Amino acid sequence: MRFLKPRPGLYARLSQMHDCGLLGRVFPEFQAISWRVVRDFYHKYTVDEHTLLTIRNLERLTTTDAPHRVRFRSLIGDLQEPELLVLALLFHDVGKWRDDDHALESVRMAEQVLDRLQVTGERREVVLFLIRHHLRMSLAAFRRDTEDPEIVKQFAALVGTEERLKLLCLMTVVDIEAVSPDTLTPWKAELLWRLYVDTYNHLTQRYGDELIERNEAGLTELQANRPADVSATEITKFLEGLPQRYLHVFPRETIYRHIRLARDIKPDEVHLSLEPKGATWALAVATLDKPFLFSNICGVLSSFGMNILRGHAFTNPNGLVLDAFEFTDEERFFELNRDAQDQVLRVMQDVVSGRADVTARLRGREQSILQVRSSLRFPPVVHTDNKASGLYTILDIVTGNALGLLYRISRVISQHGCDVDLVLIATEGEKAIDVFHITKAGSKLTEAEQIALTSDLQRTLEGTV
């Protein structure tokens, strides 16, 4: 998998492996499409050559300055595991050794490869998703009216998350370019980009309005595969009022863990789960709604030097709050302290339950020159929108990533009497992109309330208060 990370020279190395027969020995599935010709007007290359060219195009995209391609370049740097895209590209057309629906056959053959490589869980699902649906974005962009909100809604439901959207968008671009040199015209690139932007906005701004329904496919699958210690009633009650996005973001086993975490929770209790997840850590917090809850959780993580990469906040109609975070331990706190996990969980319990104040823990760190420099590289942009969602005021913030950033933002939101109902956190290098779905007394914010909130946030992020 490390070998497959997109970088200069990868296409050349794979081509050499193919020419000498090594690639076919390692992956017999790929050997099946060697010299295979697609007899139509569009395809200029044999299937194996086309496949390797998609990887070349991805490699070139990392350094392109071409006007209609440069905007796609930024998506590569946002990917969590770009090697998954290369793996999907390598096998997206292997099913063309037969003349039927090649996408389904490619999925079947790729499953054998993933078994041998021991690629499991969400990573496996991502690769299979890309192979199964590698034609869907071009179909939607070129053969559907993407001005129709329903088309965008359907495509957003297919991809589910921004990460899959970015992966599928990049796959579509490099796949089209590999058909023939002139296939991806500036006009087609514009259509793809427009669909990407509309879908991204739908995923980040409208997802709170689309709640899980009783006949939801994901809910049906959860019920059918539930473990013996989780009842059907528990699943239904836990998911009631949560957005459909929840089923896309978390794999099945994680959802079952969340249900157990929230079980029999009382008003003064905080249930926590902390576990390693590869190079990152995953924290889940289940409790009943409390003032400054999201802000306090962010504050505790920042006080231990953790870098929050992603976060989600969900609230159901019964007042149950599930906050989930993924973060890295930049200062190796877990590695250097034997009781580190117990320390983090103990402080989290004390702060969230109101027995301790996190402000003092953060004060010294927030005044660090290094943190201030990092945040000033990206002048803050704060924007509110009352039209994108039927239920919430959408608060968009783009600024430099810095320790304690989410704590400061969410504290200002709480000080204005607003509730954070949903939140989408994304970190792209040194830039933070945070989307909050907020209400005040159960309703959207008035224009005056939006102005007051954005003004306070702008001053806070600029360091003038």
N, C-alpha and C positions, 0 to 999 in steps of 0.2 A: 504493500500500500504506500509506503514511503517513496518507492521508486516511481509511482504513478502520479506524484504531485506535479502539476503543470509548471514547467520551467523551460528555459532555453535548452534545446538539444534533445528533449524527450521524443519528439517526432522522429528525429534522425536515428536515435537509438532503437526505437520500436521498428522503424523501417529496416534497419540492419538485421534485427532479430528475425523479422519476417522473411527477408531475402535469403537468409542462410537456413531457414527452417526451424529456428529455435522457438519462435513465437507459437507456431503450430504444435510444437512438442509440449510446451508449457500449457497451452490452451487449445486442445483439439477442437473445441467449439469454433474457434476462429479459423482453423484450417478448413472448415467446411465451406467457407465463402471465398477461398482463394481462387482468383481468376473468374469468379462468378460475374456474369454480365447481366445487367438489367436492361431489357430491350424496350426502351421507351424514348420519347423525343428529348426528355430533359437530362437524363443521367449520362454524363460524359465518361465516367470512370467505372472500373470494375468495383464490386462491393467492398473487397478488402482494401483497395486503394482509397475509395471514398471514406471508409472508416478511419484510416490513418490520417487522411486529410482533415477530418473533423478535429483531431487532436492537434494537428499543425495549426489550424485556424484558431483554436483556443490559445495555443502558445503565442501566436502572433498578436492576438487580441490584448495580451498583457502589455504590449509596447506600442500599440497602434496610435496614430494621430489622424487617421482618416475621419473626416467630419461626421459621417453617418454611422461610424462604429465606435468612436471614442467614448460615448456615453455608456456603452455596454461594458467598457473596460473597467469602470469603477465597481461593477457588480462582482468581479472576480475577487477583489480585495475584501469584500464583505463575507465571503463564504467561510463557513466553519471548517469544512473538510473538502477542499476542491478536488482531492484525489478521487472522491466518490463520483464526481462528474466524469472524470477521465475513464474510470472503470465502466460507467454506464455507456459512454461513447464507444468504448472498445467492443461492446457486445450488443449495442442497440439494433444492429442489422444482421446478426448471425442467423436469424430465422429465415433469411432470404435464400438459404440453400434449398428451401421449398418454395412453392408458388402460392401457398395460402396466406392467411393473415400473419405476416411475418413478425408483428409485434408480440403476439401471444407465444409464438414459437421461440422468439428471442428471450422472452421471460423464462420459459421452461429451461432453455439451455443455460441461461445466466444463473439460474438457481443452482445448477450443478457446480458452476465455477465458484459461487459464493460459499457453497458447502465446503469445497476444498480449501478455500482461503480462510475459512472460519470467520466470515463476515456475518455478524448476527444482529439481532435487535433492530433499532431504528436505522442504523447504517444500512443494513440489508434492505429494509423497506424503502429507503430513499433510492437506492440503486434500481430496484425493481420498479418503483413508481416511475422513474425517469424513462426506463426502457419501455414500459407498458404504454406510456402516454407521450412519447417523444414527438408525435405528429399533431397533438391536440392544440398546441398554441398557434402553429401556422394555420391550421384549419380555422380556428376562431378569428385570427387576425385577418386572413385573406379571403375567407368565404362566408363570414358572418358580419352583421352590422354591429360593430363594437360601440356605436353610439347608443345602442339599446342597453339600458342599465341591466336588463335581465341577462343578457349575454355575459356581461362582466361578472354579474352575481354568480352565474353558473360556473364560470371559469375559476372564480375565487373559491367556490365550494370544492372544485376539483383539486386545486393546489393546497388549500388549507392554511399554509403558513408562508411568510415572506421568504424563508430560506428555500423552500421548494419552488416558489415562484422564480427566484433568482436563478436557481439551478436549471429549471426548465427553459427559462428565457435564453440563457447562455447556450444551452444545448440546441435550441431551435436555430439560433443565429449561426453557430458554427456548422450545423448540419446542412442548412440551406446553402451556405457558402461552398460546401464540399460537393454539391451536386454538379455545378459548373461555375467557372469564374464570374459569370455575369448574372447569376440567379438572384443574389441578394442586392437588389437595386436600392438606391436611397429611399424610394417610395415605400418599398416593402419594409425596410429598416424602420421607417417612420411609423408604419402601422404596428409593427411589433412593439416599438417603444411606447406608443400610445396605449396599447393594451396592457403592457407592463405597468405603466404609471397608474392607469385607471384601476387595475386589479390591486396594486399595492395600496392605493388609497382606500379601496373597499375593505381590504383586510385590516388596515390599521384604524379606520374611522367608522366603518359600519358594522364591524363584527359584533359589537355589543348588542345590536338590535336583533340578531338572529339567534334565538334561543334553541336549546335542544328540545326536540319534539319526541313524543312517546314512540313514534314509528321510525325514529332516526336509525339509520343503518348501524352507526357506531354503537348506539345504545343496545340494539338487538344483539350485536356481537358480544358486548360486555356481558349481557344476561346469559347468552348461550355458553360462554366460556368461564363463567364465574367460579372461583374456588369454593370449596365446601364451607369455609368460614365466613363467606360474604353472602348475604341474602339478597333476593331480587328486590325486596322492599327497600333495603338499605341503598342499593344502587339507584333506584328511582328517586328516593328522597334526597340523596346527596346531589344528584345531577339536576334536580328541579331548579329552573331559573338560571342555570349557567349557560354561557354562550356556546354555540356549536364549535367555536374555536378551541375550547377546552379539549374536545375529543380529538382534534387534529394535533394539538401541541404535545399531548402526553400519551405514551404508549399504554397498552392495556394493563400491564403489571403495575405501572406507576399509579394509574387510577385506582386500582384495588388497594394500593398502599395508602393513598390519600383517604379512601373511604374508611380504612381501619384507623387512620390517624384521627379522623373527625368523630369517631364512634364515642357515644355517651359523654360528649363534652359538656361541661357546666360553665356558667357565666364567668367564673373567676379562674378558669383553667386555660392553659396554653399548651397545646400538644405540638411537639417538634420532631422533625426527622432530619438528620444530617448524614450524608454519605458521599464517598468519593465517586466521581464519574469521569474516569479517564484522567485527563490533565486538569479537570475542573472539579468543583464540589457542588452538590445539590442540597438546598435547604428547602424544607416545606414547613409552613407554620399554619396550624389550624386553631382557630379560636372564634369566639363570638365578637361581633364588631365592637371596637373600642376607639376612643379619640386618639389621633396621632399614631394609629397602629402601623401603617405602612412606613411612615417617617421613622418611627422608632426601630423597626426591623433594619431598615437601610442604615440607620445610625450605628447600630451595634456592629453590623458587618464592617462598616467603614472604620470603626474604632479599633478593630483588630487588623486593619490594613488590607482587608479583602477588596478585590476589584470586581464589582458587580458587572457581569456581562449581559445577563438577561433576567427579566423578572416578569411575573404575571400576578395580578391580583384579581380574585374572583369572589363575589358575594352572592349568596342565594337568598331567596325571600325570607328564610327563617333566621337571617342574621349571621349565618355561618360564613366566616371568611377563610379562604384558602389563599395564602400567599406563597409563591414558589420562586426561588432564585437559583441562578447558576452563577458561580463566581470562581475566581482564581485566587490562590494564596501567594501573592507576589512576594511577601516577606518570609515565606516558608515557616509560618507560625505553627502549622500542624506538624511539620517535619521536626521542628526544633523543640517542641514542648510535648512531653509525654501525655499530659492530661488536657491537651489543647481542645479536643472536641467537647469534653465536659465543661471546660471554661466557657467556651462560646455558648453552649446550650444554657448554662447556668445564668450568665449575664443576660442572654436573650429572654429567659423566663422572667428575671427580675425587672427588666426594662418594660417588656410588653405588658406585664401584669401591674405595672405602676409602682413597684417597690424601689425602683432605682431610676435615676435621670441620666440619659445618655449624653446630654449636652457637654458636661464637664469632660467626659472621656474623649470627645471629639475636638475640643477647643485647640489643643496644641497641634494636632495634625492639620486642622483646617488652615492654620496660619503659616504652614510650611511654604517657603518661597517656591519650591519645586512644584507644588500643587497649583499655586497661583499662576506660574508661568504656563503650565499645561493648559489651564482653562482659558487663558487669554489668547491662545493661538486661533481660537474660533469665537469671534464675537457672538454673543448669545442672540438668538432669534426666538421670540415668544409670540405665539399666534393662537387665537381662539376661534372656534367655528360652531355656530348653533344650527347650521343647515345640514351638515353631513350625516348626523344621526338623528333619529326620531326621539330618542330617549335622553341623550346626554349632550352636554357641552364638551366639545373636543378641544383639548389643550395640547398643542404641538410645541415642543421645545427642542431646538438644535443648538448645542453649545459644546465647548471643550470638555472632555471627560476629566474629572478631578475627584479626588477622594472626598467623600461626604456630599457629592453633588445631589444625589437622589434624596438624601436626608434634608438638605436645605430646600429643595423644590417642594417636596411633599409637606414639609413643615409650614411653608408659606400657604400652601393650599388649605391645610387644616386650620390655620389661623384665620382664614377668611370664611370659616364655617362650612367649607365644602367637603363633600365625601368623595373619596377616590373609589369608584365602583369597579373600574377596570383600568389596567395600565399595560402598556407595551413598552418594554425597555430594549434598546438596541445600542450596542457599542461598536463603532466602526473605527478601529485604530484609536486615535486620540479624539475622535468626535463622538459625542453622545446624541442619540436621537430618541426622545422619549415622548410617548403619546398617552395622555391621561384622559379617561372618560370620567367626568365629574358631574355632580349634581349639588344643589343646595336646597335643603329641606325637601328633597325628593323631586325637584324640578330643575330644568335648565337654568343657567345663570342669566340674569337680565343684562342688557348692554352695559349699564353702569357698573354692575358687579364684575363683568368681564374686563372692563377698562381698569378697575381698581386692582384686580388680581394680576393682570399682565404687567401693570406698572410696577407693582411690588416685586414680582418675579424678575423683571428686567433689572431693577436696581440691585436685587440680591445677587443675581448672576454676574453683574458688572462689579460687584464688590463695593458698592456705594452705600450700603446699609449694614 
